Amino acid sequence: MIRQILSLLACTASIPAILSPAPAHCAIAAPETVIQFDHISVQVIGKGSPVILIPGLSSPRAVWDGVAPGLAKTHTVYLVQVNGFAGEDPRGNLKPGILDGIVEELHGLITTKKLQGAALVGHSMGGLVALMLAKTHDADVGKLLIVDALPFVGSVFAPGLTVEAVKPQAEAMRTQMSGLYGKPFPEAVGQAIARQNALKPESQVKVAAWSAAADMRVSGQALYEDLQTDLRPQLASITAPVTVIVPWTAARGGEEQVLGLYRGEYAGTPHVGFKGIGDSGHFVMLDQPEAFNAAVLAFAGS
């Protein structure tokens, strides 16, 4: 999400490009149970202690294809997908309140299935949602693994920005993205945005394809809500342990500089640690799958 937003601003067109269709579900053998809600659907695989995986903006549950099968050997894995992404029906996501709706439906899932104390893994916007759930329903969450997400994404634009300062840009981006719904988009722009989100060519193809399959009305509203959410004042209320995976490259300033930004933004979180993964773009699960899988499996435990 972070690089995607910066790229959208830099390219003056607030939407990832349309390159090719994306799969609508995680490519894992055997039919899985899919639970449908108004804002999300949840695919269930495996058996064992619960791990909930939440993807980011415009991303399908297929973003977890590299790690989900390994987790499912010892865990019941709940693969979340936002309605309107991966070519799916947007259902209740064509109106404001997407992020809050996701949080409450996750709470309902956890309550109904008796998953209190679950491990949550969230990428980008999914990381923000995981933090929101931990803040609002602390008993639901046993521990969190946040993958390249900040409690206020506006901080990547400039130090000291506020929700109100970012609001005009957020509104403009929402309008631009929603206005492109159903229209073709220049391939060159899509490729440029994909390069900002991932380093490897094969990773970039996937990122562009996933963005292409998303309903731009949903992506625009979800991005707006992400930019208008600042959890920093509430971080002290999150009692669950938080681990933040931070991808870095020399071009971004190197490990210490990038980690320094994240440490500052998460200041006040009672139990927080950071793990840098080098030579990776925002989609670290694609650029550095071995290191990412090892980190997720270690986090989830046996």
Secondary structure, DSSP 4 states (H G I P E B T S, - for coil): -HHHHHHHHHHT--S----S---SS---SS--EEEE-SSEEEEEEE-SEEEEEE--TT--GGGGTTTHHHHHTTEEEEEEEETTSTT---GGGSSS-HHHHHHHHHHHHHHHTT-TTEEEEEETHHHHHHHHHHHH-GGGEEEEEEES--S-GGGGTSTT--HHHHHHHHHHHHHHHHHTTTS---HHHHHHHHHHH-SSHHHHHHHHHHHHHS-HHHHHHHHHHHHT---GGGGGG--S-EEEEEEE-GGGT-HHHHHHHHHHHTTT-SSEEEEEEES--S-HHHHSHHHHHHHHHHHH--
